[in-house]
């Protein structure tokens, strides 16, 4: 489990096939390193929970299966890209954001960025499979960052939602470098997901 509070930024300095079945090995350099951290530990990489397979100096490696590459933005990544990182929660850690599993529900698209002074409003279009999953004033994880949903509406046949970004979030995460058209990993609120699943089961 994670909280959606990004603690580190990392740079991809290695991308290579790790097997015959489409497995991809990502090598991430970060300074300072995430501590404590060992092989087998979980790290959220742009909101996607991955297992550390190797530690070498200030870098850590992860293996991503084809399903992960298809369902997240990790398949779009290139060497030199900067990613948000968060180590898994430990007993006694403060829950500064909200409960985050690191299980990306889908990929959204940045439709607009509105800036007025220090007010940043980002509008994100939802993929069809996440339609109805966003709740105004509910929680959402965008590229691993815990945020509060502002408004939800439909425009041009697409459901969209907004988030408001404070200067600190823009400074310590990668959201400040996003542009219109960029794709972002989305994870809806885990409590809402279970309620929706239960209601769908009752109605079927």
C-alpha positions, 0 to 999 in steps of 0.5 A: 500500500501507498499514500500517494505522497511522492517522496522521490523523483527518479530518472530512467537510465536503462530500458532493455528486454528481460526475457523472450515474452515481452518483459521489460527491465527498467533501471531508475537512478535516484538521488537521494536513494529511497531508504530503507529498500531491498530487493523484493520491496515494492515501489510506486513508479508513476503510481504503478506498483513494481517490485525491486529486482536489483539494487546497484549503487544509486539505481534500482531495477524493475521488471514490467510485464506486457500487461503492465506496459499496455495498461499504464504509461510505462510502455511509453517511457524513454531513457532520460524520462523523470518519474515519480517514486514512492516507497511502500508504507510501513507500519506507523507511517503517517497517511498523508494522502489516501489509501493507494494500491498502486494498481493503475485502473486506466490511462487518462489524457490531459485535455487542458491546463489552466493557469491563473497566478498560482492556481493550476487547474488540470483537466483530464479525460477519462478512458471509457472503462473509468467512466463514472469512477470519479466523484467530486471531492473524492480522491484520485491518484494521477501518476502516483500523486494523491489529489482531490477531484474538483469537478466531473462533467462530460464534454465532446462525449468524453467524461472529464474531471479536474484537479487543482495543483498547489505550487508544492505539488508542481515542484516535487512531482512531475505534474508541473511538466505535463502538457495537453495531450500527455497520458497519465496513470489513474487510480480511483479511490479504492473504497469507491472501487469496492462499493461500485463492484459490490453494487454492480454484483447486486444489480446483475 
